[in-house]
Amino acid sequence: MTIFSTFSPSVRTNLTVLFAAGLCFWAGLAGLLPTLPLFIATLGGSGQQIGLVMASFAIGLLLARPYLSRLADERGRKVVLMVGLSAIAIAPFGYLLVLFLPRAIVPLSLAGYTLNLDTSILAMIAIRAFHGLSIAAFVVAYSALVLDLAPPANRGELIGYMTLVNPIGLALGPALGGFLYEATGFTTAFLVMGILGIVGLLLVARLHEPYQPRVAAEDAGSKEFWGQLWSGRVRTPAVILLLVGLAFGTISTFVPLYVREAGLALNVGLIYSASAMASFMSRLVVGRASDRYGRGRFITISLLAYSLGMGVFWLARSAPMFLLAGFIQGFAGGTLIPMIAALMGDRSTASDRGRTFGLAMVGFDVGIALAGPIFGTIADRLSYRGIFGLSGVMTLVGLVIFVTANSKDLSHSLRFALGRGRDVYATELSNPRSSEAG
C-alpha cells in the first residue's frame, strides 16, 4: 500500500476519514441483516410479508439512483454521502418506532391477488424503501470521490484498497448485530446500527471535497440520465452487472434454502464468511495489477470465476463444496465490482462520473431485485440446485457479451478483454498507461 505515501497529508486524511465512514456505512447496513427478518416476524409478519418488506429496499434504491447520481455531479459527492449515511442513521430508529403505531388491517392488491397487511407491515415497507436510499447514494458518491482523489495511473489500485470497506463491514456488521440481539434484544441492536450512521455523518462532515461541481446550466445535456444507458461506454458494463446481479441475488436469497434442501448441517454464515474473505484478498492485489495490465483481462477473469463459482454451487453436495463455491464467488465479486468502478472512472470525467457509475450499477440493482421473484418461481419447478446452475449460465453469457462487445467492434473488444489493447472509450487523461500493453 505504498501508494498512500505518495499522497499529500490532506489527501491521506481525506482517504482515512472516507474509509472510516465507509466502515460505519457497511457495518450499520449489514448489522440489521440477521435481526430485521426476526423483528418483522414479531410484528406478526408471515414469510411472504417478510419477503415483501425486505424486497422493498430495492424500490427506494432504484427510484433514487438516477436523481442521486446526478446530484453527486451537480452538487458534489459530500452531500450525497451524507444522504446515504442519513438513511443508515434514521432507518433503525424508524423500525423501532413502528412498535408504537396503532394497528389496523389494510388489504393490498397485487396482480389480482389480495394480501392483507396491517399498518405495521406497511410502515415497515415504507421505512425499508427509505433505507434503500442508502446504497443508491453512498456507493456512487464514495466511488466517485475515490476516483476524484486517485491519480489516473493508480486508479485501480486505490479503488481496490478503498473498497475493502465492503467485505470488512459486511463481516463485522452482522456479527455485531447478531451479538447485540442475542445479548440485549432488538432495541440495542437497532440503536447501535443507527449510531454507526451518525458517526459516519460526523466523519463525512470533516471531508474536504476536491471536486467542484459545475453550474447546472453548463451541463444541462447530461441530465438525460436514462438516455446515456445505451451509450457505448455504459451499455456493456450495465448488461454484465445485470446478469451478475441475478447470480448475486440468487446467492443472497436462496443459499440457506439450498443448503437445507441438500440436507446438510452447515452454518450458512460460513459460506458468506468465505465469500467475504476471498473478496478482501482479491481487492488487495487486483486493483494495482489492473493499473499495469489493463482492466479488461481482470473483468474477463472475474466473469469466468463467477461462472465457475456458480457451477460449483450447482454441483455442491457437501459442506466443503459449498464453502469452496462461496470462496470462488467472493473472489469473483471482489474483482469485478472494483474493476467496473475503475473502468467507469476511465470512461468519464469528473463532471459526469457519478452518473456514469450510477448508470452501470443500475444493472446490478435490477438483477438483485429480479433474482428473488424470478428464480424463486423457477425454483418451485426446478429445485434450488437448478437455479444455481441457471445463474451460472447467466454469468457465462455475461462473459461472452463482455469479450465480444465491450468496445466499438469485435476486434477491439477481444483485444481489450484479453489485455492486449486500449479501452477506446477511456478519456485520454484517465486511460491507464497499461491499457496499451501488448
Wavefront OBJ file of the C-alpha trace (Angstrom):
o trace
v 0.000 0.000 0.000
v 2.924 2.327 -0.699
v 0.638 4.430 -2.907
v -0.627 6.233 0.210
v 2.866 7.549 0.980
v 2.834 9.383 -2.363
v -0.183 11.486 -1.414
v -0.132 14.839 0.348
v -1.136 14.846 4.056
v -4.515 16.389 3.204
v -5.336 13.655 0.670
v -4.246 10.931 3.110
v -6.501 12.469 5.765
v -9.405 12.592 3.323
v -8.921 8.937 2.378
v -8.628 7.836 6.018
v -11.799 9.679 7.016
v -13.622 8.351 3.969
v -12.542 4.773 4.724
v -13.743 5.060 8.332
v -17.082 6.470 7.161
v -17.368 3.571 4.724
v -16.868 1.074 7.550
v -19.649 2.781 9.522
v -21.903 2.643 6.478
v -21.469 -1.036 5.597
v -21.411 -2.262 9.192
v -24.520 -0.212 10.012
v -26.338 -1.524 6.944
v -25.317 -5.180 7.270
v -25.774 -5.236 11.046
v -29.551 -5.412 10.546
v -29.460 -8.440 8.236
v -29.576 -11.109 10.972
v -32.164 -9.258 13.075
v -34.589 -7.412 10.796
v -36.454 -10.507 9.472
v -36.907 -11.685 13.069
v -38.190 -8.239 14.053
v -40.760 -8.287 11.238
v -41.895 -11.716 12.435
v -42.526 -10.318 15.934
v -44.858 -7.763 14.325
v -46.938 -10.661 13.009
v -45.427 -10.762 9.540
v -45.733 -14.012 7.587
v -42.897 -15.381 5.475
v -44.431 -13.737 2.435
v -44.732 -10.408 4.234
v -41.155 -10.631 5.499
v -40.019 -11.126 1.904
v -42.115 -8.162 0.768
v -40.609 -5.864 3.404
v -37.040 -6.964 2.674
v -37.533 -6.622 -1.101
v -38.911 -3.081 -0.742
v -35.303 -1.976 -0.099
v -34.766 -2.257 -3.854
v -37.692 0.078 -4.559
v -36.052 3.021 -2.830
v -32.699 2.135 -4.349
v -33.954 2.017 -7.943
v -36.159 5.113 -7.663
v -33.434 7.215 -6.065
v -30.446 6.080 -8.136
v -30.953 8.445 -11.131
v -31.513 11.570 -9.041
v -28.716 10.889 -6.548
v -26.242 10.018 -9.303
v -26.944 13.373 -10.958
v -26.790 15.132 -7.605
v -23.286 13.756 -6.988
v -22.121 15.525 -10.157
v -24.187 18.699 -9.837
v -23.915 19.390 -6.090
v -20.857 17.369 -5.110
v -20.015 13.965 -3.630
v -20.087 15.060 0.006
v -23.768 15.969 0.118
v -24.717 12.600 -1.423
v -22.502 10.729 1.036
v -24.426 12.468 3.805
v -27.751 11.441 2.270
v -26.634 7.798 2.309
v -25.392 7.900 5.879
v -28.519 9.776 6.994
v -30.595 6.833 5.762
v -28.340 4.457 7.734
v -28.749 6.634 10.837
v -32.521 7.205 10.623
v -33.917 3.871 9.399
v -33.131 1.790 12.542
v -34.935 4.344 14.723
v -37.854 4.251 12.268
v -38.118 0.479 12.587
v -38.314 0.768 16.366
v -40.989 3.485 16.175
v -43.228 1.050 14.306
v -43.779 -0.710 17.646
v -45.751 2.317 18.827
v -48.058 2.639 15.808
v -51.761 1.780 16.119
v -52.599 -1.486 14.355
v -55.185 -1.844 11.586
v -55.633 -4.298 8.689
v -55.265 -2.900 5.156
v -55.946 -5.034 2.021
v -53.272 -4.703 -0.676
v -53.966 -5.970 -4.214
v -51.011 -7.195 -6.269
v -51.526 -8.707 -9.734
v -55.078 -9.734 -8.869
v -54.064 -11.247 -5.553
v -55.194 -9.606 -2.306
v -52.727 -9.541 0.566
v -53.956 -8.352 3.964
v -51.311 -6.237 5.669
v -51.555 -4.423 8.945
v -50.317 -0.878 9.274
v -47.128 -2.048 11.000
v -46.091 -4.064 7.936
v -46.983 -1.179 5.606
v -44.905 1.167 7.733
v -42.007 -1.303 7.601
v -42.288 -1.392 3.801
v -42.098 2.413 3.647
v -39.124 2.629 6.021
v -37.318 -0.206 4.242
v -37.782 1.600 0.904
v -36.341 4.745 2.516
v -33.446 2.603 3.766
v -32.727 1.745 0.121
v -31.655 5.353 -0.454
v -28.519 4.493 1.497
v -26.858 2.363 -1.175
v -28.193 4.494 -4.043
v -26.416 7.497 -2.514
v -23.352 6.242 -0.711
v -21.906 3.739 -3.178
v -21.980 6.141 -6.125
v -20.635 9.140 -4.171
v -17.962 7.076 -2.392
v -16.645 5.604 -5.652
v -16.745 8.979 -7.404
v -14.837 10.683 -4.587
v -12.165 7.970 -4.531
v -11.780 8.372 -8.294
v -11.512 12.149 -7.859
v -8.629 11.657 -5.415
v -6.854 8.901 -7.363
v -4.064 9.619 -9.857
v -5.173 8.112 -13.209
v -2.141 5.804 -13.314
v -3.036 4.311 -9.908
v -6.815 4.440 -10.112
v -7.381 0.685 -9.977
v -5.004 0.240 -7.037
v -6.671 2.929 -4.929
v -10.181 1.682 -5.770
v -9.109 -1.832 -4.757
v -7.819 -0.685 -1.379
v -10.655 1.719 -0.610
v -13.398 -0.796 -1.459
v -12.062 -3.084 1.267
v -14.644 -1.314 3.443
v -17.269 -3.531 1.808
v -16.061 -7.012 2.857
v -14.818 -5.723 6.223
v -18.115 -4.006 7.003
v -20.160 -6.965 5.755
v -18.126 -9.252 8.006
v -18.247 -7.064 11.136
v -21.797 -5.719 10.882
v -23.804 -8.975 11.036
v -21.542 -10.342 13.777
v -22.080 -7.201 15.870
v -25.808 -7.044 15.177
v -26.305 -10.720 15.953
v -24.303 -10.483 19.191
v -26.220 -7.422 20.418
v -29.538 -9.060 19.613
v -28.655 -12.235 21.476
v -27.336 -10.252 24.455
v -29.897 -7.488 24.822
v -32.618 -7.746 22.163
v -33.763 -5.733 19.166
v -33.666 -2.261 20.700
v -29.954 -2.138 21.476
v -29.013 -3.817 18.204
v -31.020 -1.290 16.171
v -29.833 1.707 18.184
v -26.165 0.781 17.697
v -26.652 0.482 13.920
v -28.246 3.945 13.912
v -25.364 5.335 15.969
v -22.903 3.947 13.416
v -24.715 6.028 10.800
v -24.426 9.125 12.998
v -20.690 8.522 13.486
v -20.328 8.186 9.723
v -22.107 11.510 9.239
v -19.731 13.234 11.663
v -16.764 11.785 9.781
v -18.046 12.870 6.364
v -18.574 16.390 7.717
v -14.762 16.588 8.064
v -14.097 15.737 4.425
v -12.605 18.281 2.069
v -14.053 17.725 -1.383
v -11.599 18.283 -4.262
v -14.303 18.150 -6.933
v -16.005 21.479 -7.664
v -19.369 20.956 -9.386
v -20.191 22.889 -12.496
v -23.102 25.277 -12.633
v -26.073 23.082 -13.576
v -26.807 25.101 -16.734
v -23.372 24.281 -18.150
v -24.110 20.576 -18.026
v -27.777 20.540 -18.937
v -27.394 17.888 -21.619
v -26.109 15.347 -19.143
v -29.408 15.435 -17.265
v -30.720 12.879 -19.740
v -29.772 10.120 -17.324
v -31.506 7.134 -18.883
v -30.669 8.268 -22.401
v -26.999 7.504 -21.723
v -27.674 3.926 -20.634
v -27.330 2.575 -24.159
v -24.195 4.555 -24.985
v -21.151 2.502 -25.891
v -19.224 3.257 -22.719
v -22.064 2.193 -20.367
v -24.144 -0.411 -22.208
v -21.959 -3.494 -21.838
v -20.935 -2.921 -18.185
v -24.618 -2.406 -17.282
v -25.696 -5.611 -19.033
v -22.891 -7.580 -17.390
v -23.836 -6.256 -13.953
v -27.491 -7.149 -14.625
v -26.518 -10.775 -15.232
v -24.129 -10.844 -12.278
v -26.799 -9.176 -10.131
v -29.136 -12.079 -10.909
v -26.463 -14.511 -9.701
v -25.617 -12.437 -6.622
v -29.296 -12.082 -5.742
v -29.684 -15.834 -6.031
v -26.816 -16.382 -3.589
v -28.086 -13.739 -1.163
v -31.625 -15.094 -1.131
v -31.522 -18.832 -1.730
v -28.290 -20.252 -0.280
v -29.895 -21.040 3.125
v -32.799 -22.808 1.416
v -30.456 -24.660 -0.941
v -28.319 -25.900 1.963
v -31.447 -27.102 3.726
v -32.639 -28.804 0.524
v -29.260 -30.568 0.323
v -29.781 -31.897 3.864
v -26.511 -30.514 5.241
v -25.855 -29.439 8.819
v -23.842 -26.394 7.754
v -23.795 -22.911 9.270
v -24.736 -20.870 6.204
v -22.916 -17.875 7.647
v -19.641 -19.677 6.963
v -20.373 -19.578 3.228
v -20.799 -15.814 3.353
v -17.669 -15.519 5.513
v -15.667 -17.480 2.936
v -17.018 -15.145 0.255
v -16.070 -12.036 2.257
v -12.555 -13.385 2.915
v -11.939 -14.034 -0.781
v -13.366 -10.628 -1.707
v -10.956 -8.972 0.730
v -7.977 -10.863 -0.693
v -8.780 -10.107 -4.320
v -9.227 -6.373 -3.713
v -5.765 -6.177 -2.161
v -3.998 -7.266 -5.326
v -6.210 -6.921 -8.398
v -6.625 -3.142 -8.426
v -2.913 -2.480 -8.552
v -2.395 -5.167 -11.194
v -5.112 -3.647 -13.389
v -3.238 -0.330 -13.498
v -0.327 -2.207 -15.018
v -2.035 -4.781 -17.208
v -5.374 -3.130 -18.023
v -8.919 -3.574 -16.701
v -10.141 -5.854 -19.478
v -8.350 -9.066 -18.600
v -9.387 -8.819 -14.943
v -13.053 -8.298 -15.807
v -12.766 -11.353 -18.067
v -11.162 -13.376 -15.270
v -13.812 -12.266 -12.764
v -16.693 -13.283 -15.031
v -15.047 -16.626 -15.686
v -14.569 -17.101 -11.918
v -18.190 -16.132 -11.253
v -19.366 -18.782 -13.719
v -17.064 -21.326 -12.101
v -18.331 -20.424 -8.631
v -21.968 -20.802 -9.644
v -21.090 -24.097 -11.299
v -19.533 -25.344 -8.053
v -22.687 -24.280 -6.190
v -24.705 -26.300 -8.711
v -22.528 -29.383 -8.171
v -22.196 -28.956 -4.385
v -23.298 -31.885 -2.273
v -21.045 -31.413 0.752
v -20.103 -28.622 3.141
v -16.563 -28.196 1.713
v -18.024 -27.782 -1.785
v -20.411 -25.060 -0.597
v -17.565 -23.250 1.153
v -15.387 -23.528 -1.962
v -18.204 -22.144 -4.087
v -18.627 -19.204 -1.716
v -14.888 -18.523 -1.794
v -14.738 -18.537 -5.607
v -17.793 -16.295 -5.873
v -16.290 -13.873 -3.341
v -13.050 -13.682 -5.314
v -15.021 -13.012 -8.489
v -17.210 -10.312 -6.936
v -14.262 -8.696 -5.150
v -12.537 -8.427 -8.521
v -15.457 -7.439 -10.735
v -17.048 -4.541 -8.811
v -13.795 -2.552 -8.257
v -12.807 -3.190 -11.868
v -16.141 -1.883 -13.155
v -15.757 1.161 -10.886
v -12.254 1.809 -12.251
v -13.466 1.230 -15.819
v -16.278 3.757 -15.380
v -13.721 6.166 -13.924
v -11.588 5.681 -17.030
v -14.610 6.325 -19.236
v -15.807 9.506 -17.547
v -14.728 12.966 -16.494
v -15.172 14.493 -13.045
v -18.348 16.280 -14.159
v -20.243 13.102 -15.147
v -18.518 10.443 -13.032
v -21.437 9.958 -10.641
v -23.934 9.453 -13.437
v -21.693 7.131 -15.422
v -21.029 4.818 -12.494
v -24.635 5.111 -11.286
v -25.958 4.030 -14.688
v -23.724 0.975 -14.770
v -24.807 -0.014 -11.252
v -28.484 0.174 -12.239
v -27.940 -3.159 -13.972
v -26.730 -4.710 -10.719
v -29.660 -3.219 -8.780
v -32.226 -4.578 -11.241
v -30.571 -8.004 -11.252
v -30.715 -8.261 -7.466
v -34.328 -7.050 -7.400
v -35.426 -9.566 -10.049
v -33.487 -12.549 -8.712
v -35.889 -13.302 -5.861
v -39.205 -13.362 -7.744
v -37.819 -14.845 -10.984
v -35.584 -17.574 -9.599
v -37.935 -18.233 -6.685
v -40.652 -19.100 -9.206
v -38.250 -21.237 -11.226
v -37.049 -22.998 -8.067
v -40.583 -24.271 -7.472
v -40.226 -26.189 -10.738
v -36.508 -26.990 -10.945
v -35.323 -27.106 -7.306
v -32.835 -24.711 -5.706
v -29.935 -26.620 -7.240
v -31.355 -25.889 -10.670
v -31.469 -22.121 -10.229
v -27.793 -22.028 -9.245
v -26.935 -23.837 -12.461
v -29.092 -21.365 -14.392
v -27.329 -18.462 -12.661
v -24.013 -19.898 -13.827
v -25.317 -19.832 -17.388
v -26.279 -16.158 -16.908
v -22.760 -15.157 -15.831
v -21.288 -17.207 -18.672
v -23.474 -15.240 -21.077
v -22.109 -12.101 -19.416
v -18.576 -13.283 -20.124
v -19.385 -13.829 -23.804
v -21.009 -10.389 -24.047
v -18.018 -8.683 -22.462
v -15.430 -10.449 -24.608
v -17.296 -9.686 -27.831
v -18.996 -6.336 -27.196
v -17.037 -4.210 -24.716
v -15.684 -1.922 -27.428
v -16.694 -0.419 -30.767
v -16.223 -3.664 -32.720
v -15.308 -7.335 -32.234
v -11.586 -6.875 -32.850
v -11.173 -4.094 -30.302
v -13.416 -5.951 -27.852
v -11.334 -9.120 -27.984
v -8.080 -7.219 -27.598
v -9.282 -5.240 -24.585
v -10.871 -8.286 -22.918
v -7.546 -10.138 -23.178
v -5.465 -7.176 -22.007
v -3.941 -6.675 -25.440
v -5.463 -3.335 -26.388
v -6.604 0.012 -25.060
v -10.098 0.955 -23.956
v -11.362 3.089 -26.820
v -13.994 4.711 -24.582
v -11.484 5.881 -21.981
v -10.802 9.599 -21.791
v -7.218 10.482 -22.649
v -6.274 11.606 -19.143
v -7.839 8.634 -17.412
v -6.683 5.901 -19.781
v -4.292 3.714 -17.737
v -0.810 3.665 -19.125
v -1.021 -0.125 -19.290
v -4.140 -0.242 -21.440
v -1.830 -0.176 -24.434
v 0.012 -3.227 -23.146
v 0.686 -5.821 -25.738
l 1 2 3 4 5 6 7 8 9 10 11 12 13 14 15 16 17 18 19 20 21 22 23 24 25 26 27 28 29 30 31 32 33 34 35 36 37 38 39 40 41 42 43 44 45 46 47 48 49 50 51 52 53 54 55 56 57 58 59 60 61 62 63 64 65 66 67 68 69 70 71 72 73 74 75 76 77 78 79 80 81 82 83 84 85 86 87 88 89 90 91 92 93 94 95 96 97 98 99 100 101 102 103 104 105 106 107 108 109 110 111 112 113 114 115 116 117 118 119 120 121 122 123 124 125 126 127 128 129 130 131 132 133 134 135 136 137 138 139 140 141 142 143 144 145 146 147 148 149 150 151 152 153 154 155 156 157 158 159 160 161 162 163 164 165 166 167 168 169 170 171 172 173 174 175 176 177 178 179 180 181 182 183 184 185 186 187 188 189 190 191 192 193 194 195 196 197 198 199 200 201 202 203 204 205 206 207 208 209 210 211 212 213 214 215 216 217 218 219 220 221 222 223 224 225 226 227 228 229 230 231 232 233 234 235 236 237 238 239 240 241 242 243 244 245 246 247 248 249 250 251 252 253 254 255 256 257 258 259 260 261 262 263 264 265 266 267 268 269 270 271 272 273 274 275 276 277 278 279 280 281 282 283 284 285 286 287 288 289 290 291 292 293 294 295 296 297 298 299 300 301 302 303 304 305 306 307 308 309 310 311 312 313 314 315 316 317 318 319 320 321 322 323 324 325 326 327 328 329 330 331 332 333 334 335 336 337 338 339 340 341 342 343 344 345 346 347 348 349 350 351 352 353 354 355 356 357 358 359 360 361 362 363 364 365 366 367 368 369 370 371 372 373 374 375 376 377 378 379 380 381 382 383 384 385 386 387 388 389 390 391 392 393 394 395 396 397 398 399 400 401 402 403 404 405 406 407 408 409 410 411 412 413 414 415 416 417 418 419 420 421 422 423 424 425 426 427 428 429 430 431 432 433 434 435 436 437 438
